[in-house]
Amino acid sequence: MELWAAACLACLAALCFALCQIVLSIAAGRWKLRHLPGAPTHLFFGSLDIWPRKAIEAGRKWRSEHGDVVKFFLGARPMVMLHDPDHVGQVLKTLSAFPGRFLATNVEGKIPSMLAVEGPLWKFLRNSTAPIFFKSKLARFTSVVEKCAGAMVRQMGVDGGAGKSVEVLEAFRLMTLDIIGTVAFGVEINAIKDDTGEFGRVLRDFLQAARTMVSRGGMPFMVMRALGSMGLQLPPLVVQRLPIAQPLKRCAQLINLTITSIVKSRRKEPAMEDKAKRDFITLMIEARERESGRALNDLEIMYNSRLFLIAGHETTAGTLAIFLYHVTRHPEVQKKILEEVDRLNDGSPLAYESLEKYQYMEMALNESMRMLSVVPMLSRMAKRDFHLGGTVLIPNGTAVIVPVHLLHHDAKLWGDPENFRPERFDPNSDECRQRNPHAFVPFGGGPRVCIGLKFAVMEMLLVLIMLYRQYTFSLDISRTSVPLKYTSSLTIEPMDGIHLHVHKRENGRDVGVKAT
């Protein structure tokens, strides 16, 4: 009886301690941001009922009610949303105060990925891999992108020629899988031809599991992050055993083994004399940090090549599909694109250096990313107290959210934000030159700006030029919603895909264009 009573007292004491910990954590978080305005939230859960699934709607409402700096909470975690581009620029550029991102709990625990780490390790990974994306390196990959895109372009003509509309989001997903497989791993996937082989199937399963997790907004893991802010962090071994984590965990384990095998194989190969054949993994093996001379180990290469795979697949495919959606709704824009493509088309293969000539195409691409950025928000974590503009205090331990979508639709910054107008990005216009540089941040900004930005832009421009050399497009309004319906969580994804009619061009003219 005494043992039973002692056990009950111990459990009661532990429960009381946990409750006190929760209450103290919540009180501390609320006290930290007492000086900032914000929407009322649940005492214990904060805004978990709407974040991140309804972040855009919530952010719009909060901004209209409370201004450019708004506080909210995820459990006890203090959060601040910024709408002023000057404030956004200060946060993104000040690495000493905001060295890393606010991320949901990772299924695999701590991993040496540039996305997840900060401090000296992040600096080492960034400095070691940055040369991979230098202009001299990217120029070597244009032929690979052109080959993979060419297969998709031909298949799109076959599918569109059958009288059916083409779901372009899935077509671009297959194409970007082919591109990243060859560029990153030196393996031809042939996803467009549905002949992927074992490695291709592993990649597709992993990407599908990651996409499913992201489409759910990472909510279970965001909840666990909120619990962690109250001192109730679940151990990684427990997280990995949750049912929601199993599909991604299994696929992650398989892709990790597969990539590790490729890395070990590359290390055994003699140094490649043909530099044009080097893939990302080979370049990472050869990479050295300039200051220390240190090389990346196998684990670092594996996790960061996997990061390039995820980042270079879904976001690129989504951006391309959304671009075609916007352009098909604006015939005058498509006409200008076709005129530019025809004027610059001399019949020769596209080269990296020639892409900068397609100025209007890039303007239209930027405008499409402004209208609907695939990544609707950015995050940073404050590691010390920081005063925005010298006045607004962001306390240590606060997660800062940059609402990219809302920033890109701010009427004070863009005038007529709901109007699709590529000319607003004309580099020769006063409108473009005078715009705040942090009003447009589809790839982030500051030292942690997307490392693959130049590769992504090169890839998208090349693909679009190839498409418009052969086709024009019109929207299948029977299968695609207008305005476009999409889910918004950690990324933007069209709910029903984007279906387009494909029209073959002959000698610079459209053939069989249908009115929609």
C-alpha positions as CSV (number, residue, x, y, z in Angstrom):
1,M,0.0,0.0,0.0
2,E,2.8,2.4,0.9
3,L,4.5,1.7,-2.5
4,W,1.2,2.3,-4.4
5,A,0.7,5.6,-2.5
6,A,4.3,6.7,-3.2
7,A,3.8,5.9,-6.9
8,C,0.5,7.9,-7.0
9,L,2.2,10.8,-5.3
10,A,5.1,10.7,-7.8
11,C,2.7,10.7,-10.7
12,L,0.7,13.6,-9.2
13,A,3.9,15.5,-8.6
14,A,5.0,14.9,-12.2
15,L,1.6,16.1,-13.5
16,C,1.7,19.2,-11.4
17,F,5.3,19.9,-12.6
18,A,4.2,19.5,-16.2
19,L,1.2,21.8,-15.7
20,C,3.3,24.4,-14.0
21,Q,5.8,24.2,-16.9
22,I,3.0,24.7,-19.4
23,V,1.6,27.7,-17.5
24,L,5.0,29.3,-17.0
25,S,5.9,28.8,-20.7
26,I,2.6,30.3,-21.9
27,A,2.9,33.2,-19.5
28,A,6.5,33.8,-20.5
29,G,5.6,33.8,-24.2
30,R,2.7,36.2,-23.7
31,W,4.8,38.5,-21.6
32,K,7.6,38.7,-24.2
33,L,5.2,40.1,-26.8
34,R,3.1,42.2,-24.5
35,H,4.2,45.4,-26.3
36,L,2.9,44.2,-29.7
37,P,-0.7,44.2,-31.1
38,G,-2.2,40.8,-32.1
39,A,-5.4,38.8,-32.6
40,P,-6.9,36.9,-29.6
41,T,-5.8,33.3,-29.6
42,H,-6.5,30.2,-27.6
43,L,-4.8,30.3,-24.2
44,F,-3.1,26.9,-24.6
45,F,-2.9,26.2,-28.3
46,G,-2.6,29.8,-29.7
47,S,-3.4,29.9,-33.4
48,L,-2.8,26.2,-34.1
49,D,-6.4,25.9,-35.4
50,I,-5.6,28.1,-38.4
51,W,-1.8,27.9,-38.8
52,P,-0.5,27.1,-41.3
53,R,-3.5,25.9,-43.2
54,K,-5.3,29.2,-43.3
55,A,-2.3,31.5,-42.8
56,I,-3.0,33.7,-45.8
57,E,-6.6,34.5,-44.8
58,A,-5.6,34.9,-41.1
59,G,-2.6,37.1,-42.0
60,R,-4.7,39.4,-44.2
61,K,-7.3,39.8,-41.4
62,W,-4.7,40.4,-38.7
63,R,-2.9,43.0,-40.8
64,S,-6.1,45.0,-41.5
65,E,-6.9,45.0,-37.8
66,H,-3.5,45.4,-36.2
67,G,-1.0,46.9,-38.7
68,D,2.3,45.8,-40.1
69,V,3.7,44.0,-37.1
70,V,1.3,41.4,-35.6
71,K,1.9,38.9,-32.8
72,F,0.3,35.4,-32.5
73,F,1.2,32.2,-30.8
74,L,1.7,28.5,-31.6
75,G,1.2,27.0,-28.1
76,A,3.7,29.0,-26.0
77,R,5.9,29.9,-29.0
78,P,5.8,33.7,-29.6
79,M,5.4,34.5,-33.3
80,V,5.5,37.8,-35.2
81,M,4.3,38.4,-38.7
82,L,5.8,41.3,-40.6
83,H,4.2,43.2,-43.5
84,D,6.6,46.1,-44.0
85,P,9.3,45.3,-46.6
86,D,11.9,47.4,-44.7
87,H,11.3,45.2,-41.6
88,V,11.4,42.1,-43.8
89,G,14.8,43.2,-45.2
90,Q,16.3,43.8,-41.8
91,V,15.3,40.3,-40.7
92,L,16.5,38.5,-43.8
93,K,19.8,40.4,-43.9
94,T,20.7,40.2,-40.2
95,L,22.2,36.7,-39.9
96,S,23.6,37.4,-36.5
97,A,20.2,37.9,-35.0
98,F,18.2,35.6,-37.3
99,P,20.5,32.7,-38.1
100,G,18.0,30.1,-39.0
101,R,14.4,29.1,-39.8
102,F,11.5,28.2,-37.7
103,L,10.7,24.6,-38.8
104,A,8.3,22.0,-37.8
105,T,9.6,18.9,-36.0
106,N,11.6,16.7,-38.4
107,V,10.8,13.0,-38.7
108,E,14.5,12.2,-38.7
109,G,15.6,14.5,-35.9
110,K,18.6,16.8,-36.4
111,I,20.2,16.5,-39.9
112,P,23.1,18.4,-41.5
113,S,21.0,20.0,-44.2
114,M,21.4,23.7,-45.1
115,L,17.7,24.2,-44.6
116,A,17.8,23.0,-41.0
117,V,21.1,24.0,-39.5
118,E,22.6,27.4,-38.6
119,G,25.8,28.9,-37.3
120,P,29.3,27.5,-38.3
121,L,27.8,24.3,-39.9
122,W,25.4,26.3,-42.1
123,K,28.3,28.6,-43.1
124,F,30.5,25.7,-44.0
125,L,27.7,23.9,-46.0
126,R,26.8,27.1,-47.8
127,N,30.3,28.1,-48.7
128,S,31.2,24.6,-49.8
129,T,28.2,24.1,-52.1
130,A,27.7,27.7,-53.4
131,P,30.3,27.3,-56.3
132,I,28.1,24.5,-57.7
133,F,25.6,27.3,-58.7
134,F,28.1,29.7,-60.2
135,K,27.4,30.7,-63.8
136,S,30.4,28.7,-65.1
137,K,28.9,25.5,-63.6
138,L,25.3,26.2,-64.5
139,A,26.2,26.7,-68.2
140,R,27.2,23.0,-68.3
141,F,23.7,21.8,-67.3
142,T,21.7,23.6,-70.1
143,S,22.1,20.6,-72.4
144,V,20.8,18.3,-69.7
145,V,17.8,20.5,-69.0
146,E,17.1,20.9,-72.8
147,K,17.2,17.1,-73.3
148,C,14.8,16.4,-70.4
149,A,12.5,19.3,-71.3
150,G,12.5,18.1,-75.0
151,A,11.0,14.8,-74.0
152,M,8.2,16.6,-72.1
153,V,7.6,19.0,-75.0
154,R,7.2,16.1,-77.4
155,Q,5.0,14.2,-75.1
156,M,2.8,17.3,-74.5
157,G,2.3,17.5,-78.2
158,V,1.3,13.9,-78.4
159,D,-1.2,14.2,-75.5
160,G,-2.5,17.5,-76.6
161,G,-2.8,16.3,-80.2
162,A,-5.2,13.6,-79.1
163,G,-7.8,16.3,-78.6
164,K,-7.6,16.1,-74.8
165,S,-6.4,18.9,-72.5
166,V,-3.1,18.3,-70.7
167,E,-2.7,18.5,-66.9
168,V,0.5,20.5,-67.0
169,L,1.4,20.4,-63.3
170,E,1.9,16.6,-63.4
171,A,3.8,16.9,-66.7
172,F,6.2,19.4,-65.1
173,R,6.6,17.2,-62.1
174,L,7.8,14.3,-64.3
175,M,10.1,16.6,-66.2
176,T,11.7,18.2,-63.1
177,L,12.2,14.7,-61.8
178,D,14.1,13.8,-65.0
179,I,16.1,16.9,-64.8
180,I,17.1,16.7,-61.1
181,G,17.8,13.0,-61.4
182,T,20.4,13.7,-64.2
183,V,21.8,17.0,-62.9
184,A,22.0,15.9,-59.2
185,F,22.7,12.2,-59.4
186,G,23.9,11.5,-63.0
187,V,21.1,9.0,-63.5
188,E,18.6,9.2,-66.3
189,I,15.1,8.7,-64.8
190,N,12.9,8.8,-67.9
191,A,9.8,9.6,-65.8
192,I,8.2,11.2,-68.9
193,K,8.3,7.9,-70.6
194,D,7.2,6.1,-67.5
195,D,10.3,4.0,-67.6
196,T,12.0,5.1,-64.4
197,G,13.8,2.0,-63.2
198,E,14.4,1.3,-59.5
199,F,16.2,4.6,-58.7
200,G,13.4,6.6,-60.3
201,R,10.7,4.7,-58.4
202,V,12.6,5.4,-55.1
203,L,12.7,9.1,-56.0
204,R,9.1,9.3,-57.0
205,D,7.9,7.5,-53.8
206,F,10.0,9.8,-51.6
207,L,8.8,13.0,-53.4
208,Q,5.2,11.8,-53.1
209,A,5.5,11.2,-49.4
210,A,7.2,14.6,-48.9
211,R,4.4,16.3,-51.0
212,T,1.7,14.6,-49.0
213,M,3.3,15.7,-45.7
214,V,3.7,19.3,-47.0
215,S,0.1,19.4,-48.4
216,R,-1.1,18.6,-44.9
217,G,0.8,21.6,-43.7
218,G,3.0,19.6,-41.4
219,M,0.2,20.1,-38.8
220,P,1.0,17.1,-36.5
221,F,4.6,18.3,-36.4
222,M,3.7,21.9,-35.9
223,V,1.6,20.8,-32.9
224,M,4.6,18.9,-31.6
225,R,6.8,22.0,-32.1
226,A,4.2,24.0,-30.1
227,L,4.2,21.4,-27.3
228,G,8.0,21.6,-27.3
229,S,7.8,25.3,-26.6
230,M,6.0,24.3,-23.4
231,G,8.7,22.0,-22.4
232,L,6.9,18.9,-23.6
233,Q,9.1,18.0,-26.6
234,L,8.6,14.4,-27.8
235,P,11.9,12.5,-28.3
236,P,12.8,11.8,-32.0
237,L,12.3,8.1,-31.5
238,V,8.7,8.7,-30.4
239,V,8.1,11.1,-33.3
240,Q,9.4,8.5,-35.8
241,R,6.9,5.9,-34.5
242,L,3.8,8.1,-35.1
243,P,1.5,6.8,-37.9
244,I,1.6,10.1,-39.7
245,A,5.4,9.8,-40.0
246,Q,5.6,6.3,-41.3
247,P,5.3,6.8,-45.1
248,L,7.9,9.6,-45.2
249,K,10.2,7.7,-42.8
250,R,10.2,4.6,-45.0
251,C,10.8,6.5,-48.1
252,A,13.4,8.7,-46.5
253,Q,15.3,5.6,-45.3
254,L,15.3,4.2,-48.8
255,I,16.3,7.4,-50.6
256,N,19.1,7.8,-48.0
257,L,20.5,4.4,-48.7
258,T,20.2,4.9,-52.5
259,I,22.0,8.3,-52.4
260,T,24.7,7.0,-50.0
261,S,25.4,4.2,-52.5
262,I,25.8,6.7,-55.3
263,V,28.1,8.8,-53.2
264,K,30.3,5.8,-52.3
265,S,30.4,4.8,-56.0
266,R,31.4,8.3,-57.1
267,R,34.2,8.4,-54.6
268,K,35.7,5.2,-56.1
269,E,35.6,6.6,-59.6
270,P,38.7,8.3,-61.0
271,A,38.5,12.0,-61.3
272,M,36.4,13.0,-64.3
273,E,38.3,14.8,-67.0
274,D,35.1,15.7,-68.9
275,K,33.8,18.5,-66.7
276,A,30.5,18.7,-68.6
277,K,29.6,15.2,-67.2
278,R,29.9,16.2,-63.6
279,D,26.7,16.0,-61.6
280,F,25.9,17.7,-58.3
281,I,27.1,14.8,-56.2
282,T,30.5,14.7,-58.0
283,L,30.8,18.5,-57.6
284,M,30.0,18.2,-53.9
285,I,32.6,15.5,-53.4
286,E,35.2,17.8,-55.1
287,A,34.0,20.9,-53.1
288,R,36.3,22.4,-50.5
289,E,35.6,25.3,-48.1
290,R,38.0,28.1,-49.1
291,E,39.1,29.0,-45.6
292,S,39.7,25.6,-44.0
293,G,40.0,23.3,-47.0
294,R,37.5,20.9,-45.3
295,A,35.4,18.6,-47.6
296,L,31.8,17.5,-47.2
297,N,31.4,14.1,-45.6
298,D,29.0,11.4,-47.0
299,L,26.2,12.3,-44.6
300,E,26.4,16.0,-45.5
301,I,26.4,15.2,-49.2
302,M,23.5,12.8,-48.9
303,Y,21.2,15.2,-47.0
304,N,22.0,18.3,-49.1
305,S,21.6,16.5,-52.4
306,R,18.3,15.3,-51.1
307,L,17.4,18.9,-50.3
308,F,18.2,19.9,-53.8
309,L,16.0,17.1,-55.0
310,I,13.0,18.3,-53.0
311,A,13.5,22.0,-53.6
312,G,14.2,21.6,-57.3
313,H,11.3,19.4,-58.0
314,E,7.9,20.6,-56.6
315,T,8.5,24.3,-56.4
316,T,9.8,24.5,-60.0
317,A,7.0,22.3,-61.4
318,G,4.4,24.4,-59.5
319,T,5.8,27.7,-60.7
320,L,5.9,26.6,-64.3
321,A,2.3,25.4,-64.2
322,I,1.0,28.5,-62.5
323,F,2.9,30.6,-65.1
324,L,1.0,28.9,-68.0
325,Y,-2.3,29.4,-66.1
326,H,-1.7,33.2,-65.8
327,V,-0.4,33.7,-69.4
328,T,-3.3,31.7,-70.9
329,R,-5.7,34.1,-69.2
330,H,-4.0,37.1,-70.7
331,P,-3.7,36.7,-74.5
332,E,-1.9,40.0,-74.9
333,V,0.9,38.7,-72.7
334,Q,1.1,35.4,-74.6
335,K,1.3,37.4,-77.8
336,K,4.3,39.4,-76.6
337,I,6.0,36.2,-75.4
338,L,5.6,34.6,-78.8
339,E,6.9,37.6,-80.5
340,E,10.0,37.6,-78.3
341,V,10.6,33.9,-78.8
342,D,10.2,34.1,-82.6
343,R,12.5,37.2,-82.8
344,L,15.3,35.5,-80.8
345,N,14.9,32.0,-82.4
346,D,17.8,31.5,-84.8
347,G,17.4,27.7,-84.8
348,S,20.4,27.0,-82.7
349,P,20.4,25.1,-79.4
350,L,19.7,27.4,-76.4
351,A,22.8,28.4,-74.4
352,Y,22.9,29.7,-70.8
353,E,24.3,33.1,-72.0
354,S,21.3,33.6,-74.4
355,L,18.6,33.3,-71.8
356,E,19.2,36.9,-70.5
357,K,17.9,38.1,-73.9
358,Y,14.5,36.9,-73.1
359,Q,13.6,39.9,-71.0
360,Y,9.9,39.9,-71.4
361,M,9.7,36.2,-70.6
362,E,11.5,36.7,-67.3
363,M,9.3,39.7,-66.5
364,A,6.2,37.6,-67.0
365,L,7.8,34.8,-64.9
366,N,8.4,37.3,-62.1
367,E,4.9,38.6,-62.3
368,S,3.5,35.1,-62.1
369,M,5.5,34.4,-59.0
370,R,4.3,37.6,-57.5
371,M,0.6,36.8,-58.3
372,L,1.0,33.3,-56.7
373,S,4.3,32.3,-55.2
374,V,4.6,28.5,-54.6
375,V,6.2,29.2,-51.2
376,P,3.6,31.6,-49.5
377,M,5.7,32.4,-46.4
378,L,9.2,32.5,-45.1
379,S,10.4,32.1,-41.5
380,R,13.3,33.1,-39.2
381,M,14.1,32.5,-35.5
382,A,15.4,35.3,-33.4
383,K,18.5,34.2,-31.4
384,R,18.9,37.6,-29.6
385,D,16.8,40.7,-29.0
386,F,16.5,42.8,-32.1
387,H,14.9,46.2,-32.7
388,L,13.2,46.6,-36.1
389,G,13.9,50.1,-37.3
390,G,15.6,50.8,-34.0
391,T,12.1,50.8,-32.2
392,V,10.1,47.6,-32.5
393,L,11.5,44.9,-30.2
394,I,11.6,41.3,-31.5
395,P,12.6,39.3,-28.4
396,N,15.0,36.4,-28.3
397,G,13.2,33.1,-29.0
398,T,10.5,34.7,-31.3
399,A,9.7,33.1,-34.6
400,V,9.3,35.7,-37.4
401,I,7.0,35.0,-40.3
402,V,7.3,36.8,-43.7
403,P,3.9,36.4,-45.5
404,V,5.2,36.3,-49.0
405,H,1.8,36.1,-50.6
406,L,0.4,39.1,-48.7
407,L,3.6,41.1,-49.3
408,H,3.3,40.5,-53.1
409,H,-0.4,41.7,-53.0
410,D,0.1,44.8,-50.9
411,A,-1.6,47.7,-52.8
412,K,0.8,50.2,-51.2
413,L,3.7,48.4,-52.9
414,W,2.2,47.3,-56.2
415,G,-0.6,49.8,-56.9
416,D,-2.9,47.3,-58.7
417,P,-1.8,44.0,-57.2
418,E,-4.6,41.9,-58.6
419,N,-3.8,42.9,-62.2
420,F,-1.4,40.6,-64.1
421,R,1.1,43.1,-65.6
422,P,4.6,41.9,-66.4
423,E,5.7,45.4,-67.3
424,R,5.9,46.2,-63.6
425,F,9.2,44.2,-63.6
426,D,10.7,46.1,-66.6
427,P,14.2,46.8,-65.3
428,N,14.3,50.0,-67.3
429,S,11.2,51.4,-65.7
430,D,11.1,53.9,-62.8
431,E,8.4,51.6,-61.2
432,C,10.9,48.7,-61.0
433,R,13.9,50.8,-60.1
434,Q,12.2,52.6,-57.2
435,R,10.5,49.5,-55.7
436,N,11.7,48.3,-52.3
437,P,14.0,45.3,-53.0
438,H,12.3,43.3,-50.3
439,A,8.8,43.8,-51.7
440,F,9.4,40.8,-54.0
441,V,10.9,37.7,-52.2
442,P,9.8,34.5,-54.0
443,F,13.2,33.0,-53.3
444,G,13.7,34.6,-49.9
445,G,16.5,37.1,-49.3
446,G,19.7,37.9,-47.4
447,P,22.5,35.4,-46.8
448,R,20.0,32.5,-46.7
449,V,18.4,33.3,-50.0
450,C,17.6,30.1,-52.0
451,I,21.0,28.8,-53.1
452,G,19.5,27.2,-56.2
453,L,17.8,30.5,-57.4
454,K,20.0,30.9,-60.6
455,F,19.5,27.2,-61.5
456,A,15.8,27.4,-61.0
457,V,15.4,30.5,-63.2
458,M,17.7,29.1,-65.9
459,E,15.6,25.8,-65.9
460,M,12.2,27.6,-66.0
461,L,13.2,30.0,-68.8
462,L,14.7,27.3,-70.9
463,V,11.6,25.1,-70.6
464,L,9.2,27.9,-71.3
465,I,11.2,29.0,-74.4
466,M,11.2,25.5,-75.7
467,L,7.4,25.2,-75.2
468,Y,6.5,28.5,-76.8
469,R,8.7,27.7,-79.8
470,Q,6.3,24.9,-80.6
471,Y,3.0,25.5,-78.9
472,T,0.5,28.0,-77.7
473,F,-1.9,27.2,-74.9
474,S,-5.5,27.9,-73.9
475,L,-7.2,27.2,-70.6
476,D,-9.5,24.2,-70.3
477,I,-12.1,26.0,-68.1
478,S,-14.2,22.8,-67.9
479,R,-11.5,21.2,-65.7
480,T,-9.6,24.2,-64.3
481,S,-11.2,26.6,-61.8
482,V,-11.2,30.4,-62.5
483,P,-10.0,32.0,-60.3
484,L,-7.6,29.2,-59.5
485,K,-8.5,27.2,-56.4
486,Y,-5.5,26.0,-54.4
487,T,-4.6,24.7,-51.0
488,S,-2.2,26.8,-48.9
489,S,-0.1,25.3,-46.2
490,L,3.7,25.2,-46.4
491,T,3.4,25.4,-50.1
492,I,0.7,26.4,-52.7
493,E,-0.8,23.6,-54.7
494,P,-3.7,23.9,-57.3
495,M,-6.5,21.8,-55.9
496,D,-7.6,20.3,-59.3
497,G,-4.5,20.7,-61.3
498,I,-4.1,23.0,-64.3
499,H,-5.5,21.7,-67.5
500,L,-4.6,23.4,-70.8
501,H,-5.3,22.8,-74.5
502,V,-2.1,22.6,-76.5
503,H,-2.0,24.1,-80.0
504,K,0.8,23.3,-82.4
505,R,2.6,26.3,-84.0
506,E,3.9,26.1,-87.6
507,N,6.3,28.7,-88.9
508,G,5.6,31.1,-86.0
509,R,1.8,30.8,-86.4
510,D,-0.8,29.2,-84.3
511,V,-2.7,26.2,-85.7
512,G,-6.1,25.2,-84.5
513,V,-6.4,27.6,-81.6
514,K,-9.6,27.1,-79.7
515,A,-11.5,29.8,-77.9
516,T,-12.1,29.1,-74.2
